């Protein structure tokens, strides 16, 4: 197991219990989405995975070894577990894109020529190579998100942790980031963990979904399992993907024989519509 959280709790200095006895594990190569309302503990949990925060109680194991919080151990952890903040403006600070992406590799002690190569490769992967000499503050918000991702990729991590990677993006920007993340997982084997409110994006990204509510882990499972449990989704003040909700209404209000595992995506919805049409007219050619 890559990460294992055992009875993890975190209480902030003002007394807020942000995480309450969370038990959870992540395997290498998984794509995990953390879903929950504001204040559910998503960001707090992510901040524990590369040592930004330390547990109040409980512990975290990385590759079966408990995390240590001395400077050397944290540096080694952050080489392997990259973190991308929700707002890229919190992460970008150098005069040019190239210098910003180079900051991580250089501070890890890489020789200048090796760091330069890592920067070039990272910018190429995220589609920002032509912007290497551009000041980050001249970039669009979506471009800044790509550069922030490049800055993490240049350090060649094994895990990338992301807080709301598609927030404040238009539909095209959301789609581009999603396809980029899937590419990183497939081509480079990176383990990806993200916190999000974008329930329509989750089925396209995640093979494991974790639902948090008021600091507690409610449940884990595949998106199709959890989103098909519409009562659970409502109990934790979330909503299903819009396509899923449509088929829930068709099932309840129109008495259609919709599959218990509700469609989550356009592709799944198409298959289910064709199946329902065939039930009505079995001799038609669909």
C-alpha positions as a printed Julia matrix, in Angstrom:
286×3 Matrix{Float64}:
   0.0    0.0     0.0
   1.32   3.45   -0.91
  -0.43   5.55    1.76
  -2.24   4.29    4.82
  -4.01   6.62    7.25
  -4.65   5.12   10.67
  -7.1    6.87   13.03
  -5.98  10.21   11.61
  -7.31  13.25   13.44
  -6.4   16.92   13.18
  -7.56  19.74   15.4
  -6.66  23.32   14.5
  -5.44  25.8    17.08
  -8.9   27.41   17.3
 -10.34  24.08   18.42
 -11.89  23.04   15.1
 -11.77  19.26   14.62
 -11.08  19.11   10.88
 -10.37  15.37   10.65
 -11.94  12.85   12.99
 -10.46   9.35   13.2
 -10.01   8.79    9.46
  -8.88   5.35    8.25
  -8.02   5.18    4.57
  -5.48   3.71    2.17
  -4.31   4.47   -1.37
  -2.51   2.12   -3.75
   0.18   3.06   -6.25
  -1.18   4.2    -9.61
  -4.69   4.96   -8.35
  -6.68   8.05   -9.28
  -8.45   9.12   -6.11
 -11.01  11.89   -5.7
 -11.94  13.34   -2.3
 -15.47  14.7    -2.36
 -17.31  16.68    0.27
 -18.89  20.03    1.07
 -16.89  23.01    2.3
 -15.48  22.24    5.72
 -15.63  18.47    5.23
 -11.86  18.07    5.73
 -10.69  17.49    2.14
  -7.93  20.1     2.04
  -6.81  19.27    5.57
  -6.42  15.63    4.6
  -4.42  16.51    1.49
  -2.14  18.75    3.54
  -1.14  15.75    5.65
   0.08  13.71    2.7
   3.3   15.63    2.15
   3.79  16.92    5.66
   2.32  20.43    5.37
   0.25  19.48    8.42
   0.97  16.91   11.1
  -1.65  14.71   12.79
  -3.03  15.68   16.17
  -3.47  11.96   16.72
  -3.19   8.82   14.64
  -0.52   8.31   12.02
   0.23   8.14    8.31
   2.29   5.38    6.7
   4.0    5.83    3.34
   5.1    2.54    1.8
   4.47   0.89    5.2
   6.76   3.32    7.03
   5.36   5.95    9.44
   5.94   9.5     8.27
   8.65  11.4    10.12
   8.61  15.15   10.45
  12.26  16.13   10.75
  13.63  18.37    7.98
  15.47  15.61    6.1
  12.51  13.23    6.12
  10.12  15.94    4.95
  12.46  16.91    2.1
  12.62  13.3     0.95
   8.83  13.0     1.18
   8.26  16.15   -0.86
  10.57  14.91   -3.6
   8.19  12.0    -4.06
   4.85  13.62   -3.23
   4.2   16.87   -5.08
   1.48  19.29   -3.96
  -0.5   21.69   -6.16
  -2.49  24.42   -4.43
  -5.99  25.42   -5.47
  -4.89  28.91   -6.55
  -1.81  28.84   -8.82
  -1.04  32.41   -7.77
  -0.05  30.95   -4.39
   2.55  28.8    -6.14
   4.05  30.99   -8.9
   6.47  33.74   -7.94
   9.54  33.81  -10.25
  10.09  36.43  -13.01
   9.61  33.87  -15.81
   7.82  30.56  -16.3
  11.13  28.77  -16.86
  12.63  30.12  -13.64
   9.54  29.22  -11.68
   9.51  25.62  -12.89
  13.26  25.35  -12.25
  12.95  26.39   -8.6
  12.08  22.92   -7.33
  14.77  20.91   -9.16
  17.48  23.45   -8.28
  16.49  23.46   -4.61
  16.66  19.68   -4.62
  20.3   20.04   -5.58
  20.08  19.08   -9.24
  22.91  20.39  -11.46
  21.86  23.33  -13.63
  21.98  21.37  -16.9
  19.91  18.53  -15.42
  17.38  21.0   -13.98
  17.12  22.77  -17.33
  16.32  19.47  -19.06
  13.71  18.64  -16.4
  12.1   22.06  -16.91
  11.97  21.66  -20.68
  10.4   18.21  -20.41
   7.84  19.32  -17.8
   6.75  22.35  -19.83
   6.45  20.19  -22.93
   4.24  17.67  -21.11
   1.81  20.37  -19.94
   1.82  22.17  -23.28
   3.53  25.34  -22.05
   6.98  25.11  -23.69
   6.42  28.19  -25.85
   5.75  30.28  -22.74
   9.09  29.54  -21.02
  10.29  33.18  -21.1
   6.93  34.72  -20.31
   6.23  36.27  -16.88
   3.64  34.14  -15.06
   1.42  37.14  -14.27
   0.74  37.57  -18.0
  -0.73  34.06  -18.28
  -4.38  33.09  -18.14
  -5.63  31.31  -15.03
  -5.69  27.97  -16.84
  -2.14  28.49  -18.13
  -1.0   29.29  -14.6
  -2.49  25.99  -13.42
  -0.47  24.18  -16.08
   2.74  25.95  -15.05
   2.11  25.08  -11.38
   1.72  21.45  -12.46
   4.93  21.68  -14.5
   6.77  22.95  -11.42
   5.8   19.78   -9.59
   6.48  17.48  -12.55
  10.01  18.89  -12.91
  10.85  17.33   -9.54
   9.82  13.92  -10.95
   7.43  12.9    -8.15
   5.66   9.57   -7.85
   2.5   11.09   -6.38
   0.73  14.36   -7.16
  -1.74  15.8    -4.66
  -4.07  18.51   -5.98
  -6.55  20.81   -4.29
  -9.44  21.7    -6.64
  -7.4   21.47   -9.88
 -10.35  22.51  -12.08
 -11.73  25.34   -9.93
 -12.41  28.63  -11.74
 -11.76  27.08  -15.15
 -14.1   27.26  -18.13
 -15.37  23.97  -19.6
 -12.53  23.78  -22.15
  -9.94  24.43  -19.46
 -11.48  21.78  -17.23
 -11.44  19.25  -20.07
  -7.81  20.05  -20.91
  -6.66  19.6   -17.3
  -8.61  16.36  -16.99
  -7.06  14.87  -20.13
  -3.62  15.98  -18.98
  -4.04  14.27  -15.61
  -5.26  11.05  -17.22
  -2.22  11.16  -19.54
   0.15  11.53  -16.57
  -1.46   8.56  -14.85
  -1.43   6.34  -17.93
   1.93   7.24  -19.48
   4.01   7.89  -16.35
   2.21   5.78  -13.76
   1.74   8.74  -11.42
  -0.58   8.28   -8.46
  -3.07  11.17   -8.42
  -5.14  12.44   -5.51
  -7.41  15.43   -5.76
 -10.03  17.22   -3.73
 -12.9   18.62   -5.74
 -16.46  19.93   -5.76
 -16.85  19.1    -9.45
 -19.01  15.98   -9.25
 -19.45  15.87  -13.05
 -15.67  15.54  -13.47
 -15.21  12.8   -10.86
 -16.51   9.84  -12.96
 -14.21  10.84  -15.83
 -11.16  11.02  -13.56
 -11.37   8.75  -10.53
 -11.25   5.01  -10.11
 -11.68   5.5    -6.35
 -13.94   7.98   -4.6
 -13.76   8.97   -0.94
 -16.6   10.98    0.61
 -15.91  13.16    3.64
 -18.44  14.9     5.85
 -17.68  17.07    8.89
 -14.2   15.62    9.21
 -15.3   11.99    9.05
 -14.73   9.53    6.25
 -18.26   8.48    5.25
 -17.37   5.82    2.69
 -15.06   4.83   -0.15
 -15.77   2.98   -3.38
 -15.96   3.35   -7.12
 -17.82   6.38   -8.51
 -20.52   4.16  -10.04
 -21.15   2.44   -6.69
 -21.36   5.62   -4.65
 -23.23   7.86   -7.09
 -25.82   5.12   -7.62
 -26.55   5.38   -3.88
 -28.59   8.55   -4.27
 -29.8    8.54   -0.66
 -26.22   8.59    0.59
 -25.29  11.44   -1.74
 -28.14  13.56   -0.41
 -27.39  12.71    3.23
 -23.95  14.3     2.9
 -25.37  17.37    1.1
 -23.83  16.54   -2.27
 -25.41  16.02   -5.66
 -24.96  13.35   -8.28
 -23.53  14.12  -11.72
 -26.24  15.8   -13.82
 -26.54  12.82  -16.15
 -26.97  10.51  -13.16
 -29.65  12.75  -11.71
 -31.53  12.72  -15.02
 -31.72   8.91  -15.0
 -32.74   8.92  -11.35
 -35.69  11.17  -12.28
 -36.59   8.99  -15.28
 -36.6    5.96  -13.0
 -38.68   7.52  -10.24
 -41.02   9.82  -12.13
 -41.42   7.97  -15.42
 -41.06   4.39  -14.14
 -38.41   3.5   -16.71
 -36.48   0.29  -16.1
 -33.18   2.07  -15.58
 -30.21  -0.03  -14.55
 -29.59   0.15  -10.75
 -26.06   1.32  -11.53
 -27.01   4.72  -12.89
 -25.06   6.18  -15.84
 -22.4    8.7   -14.89
 -21.13   9.86  -18.28
 -22.47  10.67  -21.75
 -21.08   7.38  -23.06
 -22.81   5.37  -20.35
 -26.03   7.35  -20.83
 -26.03   6.6   -24.56
 -25.71   2.86  -23.9
 -28.51   2.96  -21.34
 -30.83   4.92  -23.66
 -30.24   2.4   -26.44
 -30.94  -0.45  -24.02
 -34.2    1.17  -22.91
 -35.24   1.8   -26.51
 -34.59  -1.82  -27.37
 -36.78  -2.93  -24.45
 -39.61  -0.85  -25.94
 -39.0   -1.89  -29.55
 -36.86  -5.06  -29.59
 -36.99  -5.46  -33.36
 -35.74  -1.98  -34.22
 -32.12  -1.62  -35.31
 -30.35   0.74  -32.94
